[in-house]
Amino acid sequence: MSKAKRKNKKELVIQKRYWDQIKKRYPFLEEKTHWYTGTKLSKKEKEETPPILSAWSGDIPEGWVIRFGHELCEELRAEFIRCSCLYTAQILQAKEKYGDLRIYLGGVPKNCKAEDIIDKYNSISSSVCVHCGKMDTPIINDRGWIIPCCKECYEKMNESRDDWSDGAPIYESLTVSGDWTTPDKILMRVYGKDEEAKMQEVDITYTVNRLRNKKIVSYEKALLPDTGKGRK
């Protein structure tokens, strides 16, 4: 076997190990049905399908995965355990749309508050660069693609572009958001004793500060817990 083939085989083994670790800790990230037809995946298809939100799935931008992917999954996991739906809950779809995180759930009970967690990260996502994960990033209109993108990443991308006849537009002229500071307060549903939901301003400073101060790890390991020796 050639060195290249041995290397590829080793990489596939490591990749499969990551997938198994992610699916074991976050069973709600395992694809169970075909995204388009809705038909159930076979055992082999499940094994060959990367976990939702992972580095290999391409569901959401790399910058979001490395900045808050792990924290989002941990909070969802804790909530699913609380309402006894860890093994029935499933993320049906995750994507970026108009610069925001969109996640659609299935298999959760009425009293599950996972949507509140998703709403929080939806608000945070709109000021996190989709490429590098930098916070306090403005949303820009990049040829019709509405995304949070920092100036450094925009200029780096333009170095390899050959589709601008008169040069790339100035970054500042593309920004469409006024205040791009990552919010520390957002409107969320708050449940009273009667289980009725009311919209209320909620302080998310703790989450935002944790994300600001976190050590960014490799994209592939971004979802896994930190063992103290890097995420494994």
C-alpha positions in Angstrom: 0.0 0.0 0.0 1.4 3.4 -1.0 2.0 6.2 1.6 -0.8 8.2 0.1 -3.3 5.4 0.5 -2.1 4.6 4.1 -2.5 8.3 4.9 -6.0 8.4 3.5 -7.0 5.3 5.3 -5.7 6.7 8.6 -7.6 10.0 8.0 -10.8 8.0 7.4 -10.3 6.1 10.6 -9.8 9.3 12.6 -12.8 10.9 10.9 -15.0 7.9 11.8 -13.8 8.1 15.4 -14.8 11.8 15.6 -18.2 11.0 14.1 -18.8 8.2 16.6 -17.8 10.4 19.6 -20.0 13.3 18.4 -23.0 11.0 17.8 -22.6 9.2 21.1 -22.6 12.5 23.1 -25.2 14.3 21.0 -27.5 11.6 19.5 -29.8 14.4 18.2 -27.1 15.2 15.6 -27.3 11.9 13.9 -29.1 11.9 10.6 -32.0 9.4 10.7 -33.9 10.3 7.5 -32.9 11.5 4.1 -33.0 15.3 4.1 -35.0 15.4 0.8 -37.2 12.3 0.6 -37.8 11.8 4.3 -37.1 8.1 4.0 -35.2 6.3 6.8 -31.5 5.9 6.3 -30.1 2.4 6.4 -27.5 1.5 9.0 -24.7 1.8 6.4 -26.0 5.2 5.3 -26.1 6.4 8.9 -22.5 5.3 9.4 -21.4 7.2 6.2 -23.4 10.4 7.0 -21.5 13.0 9.1 -23.2 14.4 12.2 -25.4 17.5 11.7 -23.4 20.7 12.6 -20.1 18.8 12.4 -17.1 19.9 10.4 -17.9 17.5 7.6 -21.6 18.2 7.2 -21.4 21.8 5.8 -24.7 22.6 7.5 -23.6 25.9 9.1 -20.5 28.1 8.4 -17.1 27.1 9.9 -16.8 30.3 11.9 -20.0 29.5 13.8 -19.0 25.9 14.5 -15.7 26.9 16.0 -17.1 29.9 18.0 -20.3 28.4 19.5 -20.9 24.9 18.1 -19.8 23.1 21.2 -21.7 25.5 23.6 -24.9 25.2 21.6 -24.8 21.4 21.5 -24.0 21.2 25.3 -26.9 23.4 26.2 -29.3 21.5 23.9 -28.1 18.2 25.4 -28.7 19.4 29.0 -32.2 20.6 28.0 -33.1 17.3 26.2 -31.9 15.4 29.3 -34.1 17.7 31.5 -37.2 17.0 29.5 -36.4 13.3 28.9 -36.0 13.5 25.1 -32.3 13.1 24.5 -32.9 10.0 22.4 -36.0 11.2 20.6 -35.1 14.8 19.8 -33.5 15.4 16.5 -32.2 18.4 14.6 -34.1 18.1 11.3 -32.2 20.9 9.6 -29.6 23.5 10.4 -28.4 26.2 8.1 -27.5 29.9 7.6 -30.1 32.1 6.2 -29.9 35.9 5.7 -26.9 35.9 8.1 -28.7 34.1 11.0 -28.5 30.6 12.4 -31.7 28.5 11.6 -32.3 25.2 13.4 -35.5 23.1 13.1 -36.3 20.4 15.7 -38.4 17.3 15.8 -39.3 14.8 18.5 -39.4 17.2 21.4 -42.2 17.5 24.0 -44.3 20.6 24.6 -42.4 21.6 27.8 -39.0 21.5 26.1 -37.3 24.9 26.0 -34.7 24.0 23.3 -36.2 26.7 21.1 -35.1 29.3 23.6 -31.5 28.1 23.4 -31.7 28.2 19.6 -33.1 31.7 19.7 -30.2 32.8 21.8 -27.6 31.5 19.4 -29.6 32.8 16.5 -29.1 36.3 18.0 -25.4 35.7 18.6 -24.8 34.2 15.2 -25.6 37.4 13.3 -22.5 39.1 14.7 -20.1 36.2 14.4 -17.9 36.0 11.2 -19.0 33.0 9.1 -15.4 32.3 8.1 -13.1 32.8 11.2 -15.6 33.1 14.1 -14.6 36.6 15.1 -17.3 38.3 17.2 -18.7 41.9 16.9 -18.7 41.5 13.1 -21.0 43.5 10.8 -23.4 41.9 8.3 -22.4 42.6 4.7 -24.1 42.2 1.4 -21.4 40.3 -0.6 -22.9 40.1 -4.1 -26.3 39.2 -2.7 -25.0 36.9 0.0 -26.1 38.5 3.3 -23.6 37.3 5.9 -21.6 38.5 9.0 -18.1 38.7 7.7 -15.1 40.5 9.2 -12.9 42.9 7.2 -9.9 40.6 7.4 -11.7 37.6 5.9 -13.4 39.7 3.2 -10.0 41.1 2.0 -8.4 37.6 2.2 -11.2 36.2 0.0 -10.8 39.0 -2.5 -7.1 38.2 -3.0 -8.1 35.0 -4.9 -11.1 36.5 -6.7 -10.9 37.2 -10.4 -14.6 38.2 -11.0 -14.3 41.9 -10.1 -13.7 43.9 -13.3 -13.0 47.2 -11.5 -11.6 45.9 -8.3 -13.5 44.7 -5.2 -15.9 47.1 -3.5 -14.7 48.8 -0.3 -15.7 46.7 2.7 -17.3 49.5 4.6 -19.7 50.2 1.6 -21.1 46.6 1.9 -22.1 46.7 5.6 -25.9 46.5 6.1 -26.1 46.3 9.9 -25.8 49.5 12.0 -24.7 48.1 15.4 -22.7 44.9 15.0 -21.7 44.4 18.6 -22.7 40.9 19.8 -25.8 41.5 21.9 -25.7 40.9 25.7 -29.5 41.2 26.0 -32.2 39.7 23.8 -36.0 39.2 23.9 -36.9 35.7 24.8 -39.9 33.7 25.8 -40.0 33.4 29.6 -42.4 30.9 31.2 -44.3 31.6 34.4 -45.7 29.1 36.9 -48.8 28.7 34.7 -46.4 27.6 31.9 -47.6 30.6 29.8 -44.8 32.2 27.8 -44.2 36.0 27.9 -41.6 37.9 25.9 -39.0 39.4 28.2 -35.6 40.9 27.9 -33.0 38.4 29.0 -29.4 39.0 29.9 -27.0 36.7 28.0 -23.8 38.4 29.1 -22.5 35.2 30.7 -22.8 33.2 27.4 -21.4 36.0 25.3 -18.3 36.5 27.6 -17.7 32.8 27.6 -17.7 32.8 23.9 -15.4 35.8 23.7 -12.8 34.2 26.0 -12.9 30.6 24.7 -9.9 29.0 23.2 -10.6 28.3 19.5 -9.8 24.7 18.6 -9.6 23.0 15.2 -12.7 22.9 13.1 -12.9 19.1 13.3 -12.8 18.9 17.1 -14.9 22.0 17.7 -18.1 20.2 18.9 -16.4 17.8 21.3 -15.9 18.6 25.1 -12.5 20.0 26.2 -10.6 17.3 28.0 -7.9 19.6 29.2 -5.5 18.3 26.5 -7.4 19.8 23.6 -10.7 18.4 22.5 -10.6 14.7 21.7 
